[in-house]
């Protein structure tokens, strides 16, 4: 069963199923495969959690120069580096 908040048929649901299938193929128990798949899908979800606007606000608070011209990915790296 996919983690809470993952809609059936969504990209995250497909990722969960593929990871679980891969883990079972490697000899993991069904329960262990579900744990690994859920953890991986949740990690991916958390990684892309903030919007560009939220990252821009964080960069502004940290005083990062050139933030208005940065992409979301650049802002993520800059904020992570300054923290």
Phi, psi and omega in degrees: 000126181298159180298159179301139178091356178262116183282143180298132180085357180281171178300318180297323178296317179294319177300314180303312182296319180293318180295316179299316179298318180296317180294320179294324179296330179277004174096009178284151176292163181301316181296315180295320178297320178295318179299313181296315180297315180297317180297318181294314181295319179294324179296316178297319180296317181292325182299323183260025188294319186270145176279169178298320180297320178294318178296322178299317178299318177297316180296322179296316179298326181276353178074034181282125181282146177077014185296331183293337181261000183275148173279174179301315181297319179294320178296319178301314180294317182295317180293318179296322180289329182275343183282000000 
